[in-house]
Amino acid sequence: MDYQVELVARAFFEAEHEDFSWDGEAELVRDEFREYARNAISLLDEDIGVLLLALQRATAEEHPERSRAAA
């Protein structure tokens, strides 16, 4: 579940802050977006799989080096 939370939190952050880097952001800010992600995952319940698949594909397209490292 932590990977899912991180993926959704990063997507929320990047949607709101296009000019900033998630990795360079303060832990306090990232924790806030992780909480948003947990809430969204909880609300979506079973439908979260579709969102996560879309986010994983988008991340792989934007950062192909991450998908190769995960494989």
MOPAC internal coordinates of N, CA, C and O (Angstrom, degrees):
PM7 1SCF
backbone

  N    0.0000 0     0.00 0     0.00 0    0    0    0
  C    1.4525 1     0.00 0     0.00 0    1    0    0
  C    1.5307 1   111.00 1     0.00 0    2    1    0
  O    1.2310 1   119.31 1   149.98 1    3    2    1
  N    1.3180 1   118.93 1   -30.02 1    3    2    1
  C    1.4630 1   121.24 1  -179.42 1    5    3    2
  C    1.5222 1   111.40 1   -60.89 1    6    5    3
  O    1.2310 1   120.44 1   140.61 1    7    6    5
  N    1.3385 1   116.76 1   -39.39 1    7    6    5
  C    1.4583 1   120.07 1   178.35 1    9    7    6
  C    1.5241 1   110.04 1   -63.45 1   10    9    7
  O    1.2310 1   120.14 1   138.99 1   11   10    9
  N    1.3125 1   117.33 1   -41.01 1   11   10    9
  C    1.4575 1   121.75 1   178.93 1   13   11   10
  C    1.5240 1   110.37 1   -63.31 1   14   13   11
  O    1.2310 1   120.27 1   134.00 1   15   14   13
  N    1.3028 1   117.10 1   -46.00 1   15   14   13
  C    1.4645 1   121.73 1   179.55 1   17   15   14
  C    1.5203 1   109.43 1   -60.23 1   18   17   15
  O    1.2310 1   120.22 1   133.98 1   19   18   17
  N    1.3056 1   117.19 1   -46.02 1   19   18   17
  C    1.4632 1   121.36 1  -178.74 1   21   19   18
  C    1.5271 1   110.88 1   -62.76 1   22   21   19
  O    1.2310 1   120.38 1   137.39 1   23   22   21
  N    1.3103 1   116.89 1   -42.61 1   23   22   21
  C    1.4604 1   121.71 1  -179.67 1   25   23   22
  C    1.5237 1   111.46 1   -63.17 1   26   25   23
  O    1.2310 1   120.14 1   133.97 1   27   26   25
  N    1.3119 1   117.34 1   -46.03 1   27   26   25
  C    1.4611 1   121.72 1   179.93 1   29   27   26
  C    1.5316 1   110.17 1   -69.41 1   30   29   27
  O    1.2310 1   119.88 1   138.66 1   31   30   29
  N    1.3191 1   117.84 1   -41.34 1   31   30   29
  C    1.4678 1   121.12 1   179.27 1   33   31   30
  C    1.5208 1   110.84 1   -61.42 1   34   33   31
  O    1.2310 1   120.57 1   136.08 1   35   34   33
  N    1.3095 1   116.51 1   -43.92 1   35   34   33
  C    1.4688 1   121.20 1   178.90 1   37   35   34
  C    1.5320 1   110.40 1   -62.49 1   38   37   35
  O    1.2310 1   120.39 1   138.52 1   39   38   37
  N    1.3153 1   116.86 1   -41.48 1   39   38   37
  C    1.4679 1   120.94 1   179.21 1   41   39   38
  C    1.5251 1   110.66 1   -63.49 1   42   41   39
  O    1.2310 1   120.31 1   136.25 1   43   42   41
  N    1.3265 1   117.00 1   -43.75 1   43   42   41
  C    1.4647 1   120.92 1   177.63 1   45   43   42
  C    1.5302 1   110.39 1   -61.27 1   46   45   43
  O    1.2310 1   120.85 1   134.26 1   47   46   45
  N    1.3255 1   115.98 1   -45.74 1   47   46   45
  C    1.4630 1   120.88 1  -179.01 1   49   47   46
  C    1.5205 1   110.80 1   -61.26 1   50   49   47
  O    1.2310 1   120.55 1   131.39 1   51   50   49
  N    1.3180 1   116.55 1   -48.61 1   51   50   49
  C    1.4607 1   120.71 1  -177.25 1   53   51   50
  C    1.5295 1   111.96 1   -66.49 1   54   53   51
  O    1.2310 1   120.29 1   149.27 1   55   54   53
  N    1.3293 1   117.05 1   -30.73 1   55   54   53
  C    1.4618 1   120.17 1   176.72 1   57   55   54
  C    1.5286 1   110.91 1   -68.39 1   58   57   55
  O    1.2310 1   120.62 1   147.18 1   59   58   57
  N    1.3163 1   116.43 1   -32.82 1   59   58   57
  C    1.4584 1   120.56 1  -177.51 1   61   59   58
  C    1.5234 1   112.63 1   -90.58 1   62   61   59
  O    1.2310 1   120.42 1   148.63 1   63   62   61
  N    1.3296 1   116.80 1   -31.37 1   63   62   61
  C    1.4735 1   121.78 1  -174.44 1   65   63   62
  C    1.5211 1   110.04 1  -126.62 1   66   65   63
  O    1.2310 1   120.44 1  -104.30 1   67   66   65
  N    1.3080 1   116.77 1    75.70 1   67   66   65
  C    1.4599 1   121.45 1  -176.07 1   69   67   66
  C    1.5244 1   113.25 1   -62.66 1   70   69   67
  O    1.2310 1   119.77 1   151.45 1   71   70   69
  N    1.3288 1   118.04 1   -28.55 1   71   70   69
  C    1.4575 1   121.45 1  -174.73 1   73   71   70
  C    1.5278 1   114.42 1   -94.34 1   74   73   71
  O    1.2310 1   120.39 1  -176.28 1   75   74   73
  N    1.3296 1   116.85 1     3.72 1   75   74   73
  C    1.4567 1   120.42 1  -177.70 1   77   75   74
  C    1.5243 1   110.59 1  -117.82 1   78   77   75
  O    1.2310 1   121.01 1   -24.36 1   79   78   77
  N    1.3110 1   115.67 1   155.64 1   79   78   77
  C    1.4606 1   121.78 1   179.79 1   81   79   78
  C    1.5205 1   110.67 1   -98.78 1   82   81   79
  O    1.2310 1   120.96 1   -48.95 1   83   82   81
  N    1.3357 1   115.77 1   131.05 1   83   82   81
  C    1.4658 1   121.37 1   176.45 1   85   83   82
  C    1.5226 1   110.11 1   -57.84 1   86   85   83
  O    1.2310 1   120.18 1   135.46 1   87   86   85
  N    1.3235 1   117.26 1   -44.54 1   87   86   85
  C    1.4617 1   121.51 1  -176.91 1   89   87   86
  C    1.5255 1   112.56 1   -66.24 1   90   89   87
  O    1.2310 1   120.24 1   154.08 1   91   90   89
  N    1.3270 1   117.15 1   -25.92 1   91   90   89
  C    1.4579 1   120.58 1  -179.86 1   93   91   90
  C    1.5142 1   113.81 1   -93.31 1   94   93   91
  O    1.2310 1   120.58 1   178.18 1   95   94   93
  N    1.3179 1   116.50 1    -1.82 1   95   94   93
  C    1.4610 1   120.75 1  -176.98 1   97   95   94
  C    1.5256 1   110.71 1   -81.06 1   98   97   95
  O    1.2310 1   121.00 1   -27.54 1   99   98   97
  N    1.3188 1   115.70 1   152.46 1   99   98   97
  C    1.4610 1   121.52 1   179.70 1  101   99   98
  C    1.5307 1   110.49 1   -63.70 1  102  101   99
  O    1.2310 1   120.91 1   -32.94 1  103  102  101
  N    1.3066 1   115.87 1   147.06 1  103  102  101
  C    1.4667 1   121.67 1  -178.78 1  105  103  102
  C    1.5262 1   111.50 1   -59.43 1  106  105  103
  O    1.2310 1   120.03 1   145.06 1  107  106  105
  N    1.3029 1   117.54 1   -34.94 1  107  106  105
  C    1.4569 1   122.08 1   178.51 1  109  107  106
  C    1.5356 1   110.97 1   -60.72 1  110  109  107
  O    1.2310 1   120.44 1   136.99 1  111  110  109
  N    1.3101 1   116.77 1   -43.01 1  111  110  109
  C    1.4688 1   121.88 1   178.53 1  113  111  110
  C    1.5250 1   109.77 1   -67.65 1  114  113  111
  O    1.2310 1   120.29 1   135.52 1  115  114  113
  N    1.3283 1   117.04 1   -44.48 1  115  114  113
  C    1.4645 1   119.92 1   179.36 1  117  115  114
  C    1.5220 1   111.17 1   -62.41 1  118  117  115
  O    1.2310 1   120.24 1   141.90 1  119  118  117
  N    1.3344 1   117.15 1   -38.10 1  119  118  117
  C    1.4709 1   120.29 1   176.97 1  121  119  118
  C    1.5251 1   111.64 1   -62.75 1  122  121  119
  O    1.2310 1   120.58 1   143.17 1  123  122  121
  N    1.3172 1   116.49 1   -36.83 1  123  122  121
  C    1.4653 1   120.43 1   177.47 1  125  123  122
  C    1.5378 1   110.50 1   -62.80 1  126  125  123
  O    1.2310 1   120.44 1   135.89 1  127  126  125
  N    1.3205 1   116.77 1   -44.11 1  127  126  125
  C    1.4604 1   120.08 1   178.76 1  129  127  126
  C    1.5258 1   111.94 1   -70.50 1  130  129  127
  O    1.2310 1   120.26 1   149.46 1  131  130  129
  N    1.3167 1   117.10 1   -30.54 1  131  130  129
  C    1.4701 1   119.65 1   174.60 1  133  131  130
  C    1.5213 1   111.01 1   -64.65 1  134  133  131
  O    1.2310 1   120.63 1   142.70 1  135  134  133
  N    1.3238 1   116.41 1   -37.30 1  135  134  133
  C    1.4664 1   120.04 1   176.77 1  137  135  134
  C    1.5241 1   110.52 1   -65.34 1  138  137  135
  O    1.2310 1   120.45 1   137.82 1  139  138  137
  N    1.3355 1   116.74 1   -42.18 1  139  138  137
  C    1.4707 1   119.91 1   174.96 1  141  139  138
  C    1.5280 1   110.01 1   -58.04 1  142  141  139
  O    1.2310 1   120.98 1   137.90 1  143  142  141
  N    1.3146 1   115.74 1   -42.10 1  143  142  141
  C    1.4675 1   120.60 1  -178.83 1  145  143  142
  C    1.5238 1   111.09 1   -64.79 1  146  145  143
  O    1.2310 1   120.31 1   135.53 1  147  146  145
  N    1.3206 1   117.01 1   -44.47 1  147  146  145
  C    1.4744 1   120.04 1   178.27 1  149  147  146
  C    1.5233 1   111.00 1   -58.88 1  150  149  147
  O    1.2310 1   120.88 1   137.58 1  151  150  149
  N    1.3303 1   115.92 1   -42.42 1  151  150  149
  C    1.4553 1   119.98 1   178.80 1  153  151  150
  C    1.5280 1   111.27 1   -63.68 1  154  153  151
  O    1.2310 1   120.48 1   136.41 1  155  154  153
  N    1.3134 1   116.70 1   -43.59 1  155  154  153
  C    1.4660 1   120.41 1   179.78 1  157  155  154
  C    1.5224 1   110.95 1   -63.77 1  158  157  155
  O    1.2310 1   120.51 1   136.52 1  159  158  157
  N    1.3183 1   116.63 1   -43.48 1  159  158  157
  C    1.4689 1   120.96 1   179.07 1  161  159  158
  C    1.5155 1   109.86 1   -61.82 1  162  161  159
  O    1.2310 1   120.60 1   137.30 1  163  162  161
  N    1.3064 1   116.47 1   -42.70 1  163  162  161
  C    1.4600 1   120.62 1   179.26 1  165  163  162
  C    1.5266 1   111.16 1   -63.57 1  166  165  163
  O    1.2310 1   120.16 1   136.96 1  167  166  165
  N    1.3142 1   117.30 1   -43.04 1  167  166  165
  C    1.4610 1   121.42 1  -179.52 1  169  167  166
  C    1.5295 1   112.21 1   -67.56 1  170  169  167
  O    1.2310 1   120.94 1   142.45 1  171  170  169
  N    1.3271 1   115.82 1   -37.55 1  171  170  169
  C    1.4631 1   119.48 1  -178.40 1  173  171  170
  C    1.5205 1   112.70 1   -76.71 1  174  173  171
  O    1.2310 1   120.57 1   153.97 1  175  174  173
  N    1.3180 1   116.51 1   -26.03 1  175  174  173
  C    1.4581 1   123.05 1   178.17 1  177  175  174
  C    1.5235 1   111.48 1    49.49 1  178  177  175
  O    1.2310 1   119.42 1    68.16 1  179  178  177
  N    1.3058 1   118.71 1  -111.84 1  179  178  177
  C    1.4580 1   121.98 1  -174.46 1  181  179  178
  C    1.5240 1   112.97 1   -72.01 1  182  181  179
  O    1.2310 1   119.59 1   155.57 1  183  182  181
  N    1.3151 1   118.39 1   -24.43 1  183  182  181
  C    1.4623 1   121.57 1  -178.33 1  185  183  182
  C    1.5238 1   112.79 1   -77.54 1  186  185  183
  O    1.2310 1   119.59 1   175.45 1  187  186  185
  N    1.3106 1   118.39 1    -4.55 1  187  186  185
  C    1.4533 1   122.10 1  -177.38 1  189  187  186
  C    1.5256 1   111.87 1   -63.47 1  190  189  187
  O    1.2310 1   119.81 1   151.35 1  191  190  189
  N    1.3130 1   117.97 1   -28.65 1  191  190  189
  C    1.4682 1   120.83 1  -179.04 1  193  191  190
  C    1.5081 1   113.01 1   -57.67 1  194  193  191
  O    1.2310 1   119.93 1   139.65 1  195  194  193
  N    1.3089 1   117.74 1   -40.35 1  195  194  193
  C    1.4563 1   122.16 1   179.66 1  197  195  194
  C    1.5258 1   110.06 1   -65.34 1  198  197  195
  O    1.2310 1   120.36 1   135.81 1  199  198  197
  N    1.3238 1   116.92 1   -44.19 1  199  198  197
  C    1.4553 1   121.10 1   179.16 1  201  199  198
  C    1.5226 1   110.81 1   -63.52 1  202  201  199
  O    1.2310 1   120.29 1   135.05 1  203  202  201
  N    1.3188 1   117.05 1   -44.95 1  203  202  201
  C    1.4674 1   120.34 1  -178.47 1  205  203  202
  C    1.5199 1   111.80 1   -63.98 1  206  205  203
  O    1.2310 1   120.24 1   140.04 1  207  206  205
  N    1.3031 1   117.15 1   -39.96 1  207  206  205
  C    1.4628 1   120.44 1   177.85 1  209  207  206
  C    1.5195 1   110.23 1   -61.34 1  210  209  207
  O    1.2310 1   120.06 1   135.23 1  211  210  209
  N    1.3254 1   117.49 1   -44.77 1  211  210  209
  C    1.4572 1   121.78 1   178.92 1  213  211  210
  C    1.5310 1   111.17 1   -62.93 1  214  213  211
  O    1.2310 1   120.23 1   137.90 1  215  214  213
  N    1.3292 1   117.17 1   -42.10 1  215  214  213
  C    1.4543 1   121.07 1   179.13 1  217  215  214
  C    1.5275 1   111.75 1   -66.04 1  218  217  215
  O    1.2310 1   120.32 1   139.96 1  219  218  217
  N    1.3204 1   116.99 1   -40.04 1  219  218  217
  C    1.4595 1   120.50 1   178.55 1  221  219  218
  C    1.5188 1   110.99 1   -63.60 1  222  221  219
  O    1.2310 1   120.58 1   137.86 1  223  222  221
  N    1.3266 1   116.49 1   -42.14 1  223  222  221
  C    1.4637 1   120.27 1   178.19 1  225  223  222
  C    1.5184 1   111.32 1   -64.49 1  226  225  223
  O    1.2310 1   120.50 1   136.41 1  227  226  225
  N    1.3295 1   116.65 1   -43.59 1  227  226  225
  C    1.4602 1   120.77 1   179.53 1  229  227  226
  C    1.5230 1   111.08 1   -63.29 1  230  229  227
  O    1.2310 1   120.46 1   138.73 1  231  230  229
  N    1.3122 1   116.74 1   -41.27 1  231  230  229
  C    1.4599 1   120.85 1   178.93 1  233  231  230
  C    1.5179 1   110.73 1   -64.62 1  234  233  231
  O    1.2310 1   120.10 1   138.54 1  235  234  233
  N    1.3173 1   117.42 1   -41.46 1  235  234  233
  C    1.4577 1   121.61 1   179.42 1  237  235  234
  C    1.5241 1   111.09 1   -64.31 1  238  237  235
  O    1.2310 1   120.35 1   143.00 1  239  238  237
  N    1.3200 1   116.94 1   -37.00 1  239  238  237
  C    1.4610 1   120.23 1   179.23 1  241  239  238
  C    1.5233 1   111.61 1   -71.32 1  242  241  239
  O    1.2310 1   120.04 1   142.67 1  243  242  241
  N    1.3263 1   117.52 1   -37.33 1  243  242  241
  C    1.4584 1   121.57 1  -179.37 1  245  243  242
  C    1.5261 1   112.51 1   -77.37 1  246  245  243
  O    1.2310 1   120.83 1   146.84 1  247  246  245
  N    1.3299 1   116.02 1   -33.16 1  247  246  245
  C    1.4690 1   121.44 1  -175.33 1  249  247  246
  C    1.5285 1   109.61 1  -134.03 1  250  249  247
  O    1.2310 1   120.14 1  -105.12 1  251  250  249
  N    1.3354 1   117.33 1    74.88 1  251  250  249
  C    1.4791 1   118.70 1  -176.72 1  253  251  250
  C    1.5289 1   113.38 1   -59.95 1  254  253  251
  O    1.2310 1   119.55 1   154.90 1  255  254  253
  N    1.3327 1   118.47 1   -25.10 1  255  254  253
  C    1.4559 1   120.15 1   179.86 1  257  255  254
  C    1.5215 1   111.91 1   -67.25 1  258  257  255
  O    1.2310 1   119.68 1   152.29 1  259  258  257
  N    1.3393 1   118.21 1   -27.71 1  259  258  257
  C    1.4644 1   121.12 1   177.82 1  261  259  258
  C    1.5153 1   111.41 1   -71.02 1  262  261  259
  O    1.2310 1   120.36 1   139.34 1  263  262  261
  N    1.3299 1   116.93 1   -40.66 1  263  262  261
  C    1.4640 1   119.30 1  -178.28 1  265  263  262
  C    1.5145 1   110.79 1   -68.78 1  266  265  263
  O    1.2310 1   120.11 1   147.24 1  267  266  265
  N    1.3312 1   117.39 1   -32.76 1  267  266  265
  C    1.4654 1   119.98 1   177.12 1  269  267  266
  C    1.5206 1   110.85 1   -70.60 1  270  269  267
  O    1.2310 1   120.45 1   143.18 1  271  270  269
  N    1.3329 1   116.74 1   -36.82 1  271  270  269
  C    1.4700 1   120.38 1  -179.53 1  273  271  270
  C    1.5169 1   110.53 1   -69.89 1  274  273  271
  O    1.2310 1   120.06 1   147.86 1  275  274  273
  N    1.3100 1   117.49 1   -32.14 1  275  274  273
  C    1.4710 1   121.08 1  -179.14 1  277  275  274
  C    1.5122 1   111.72 1   -76.24 1  278  277  275
  O    1.2310 1   119.90 1   157.15 1  279  278  277
  N    1.3131 1   117.79 1   -22.85 1  279  278  277
  C    1.4711 1   121.55 1  -176.55 1  281  279  278
  C    1.4996 1   112.64 1   -75.17 1  282  281  279
  O    1.2310 1   120.10 1   180.00 1  283  282  281

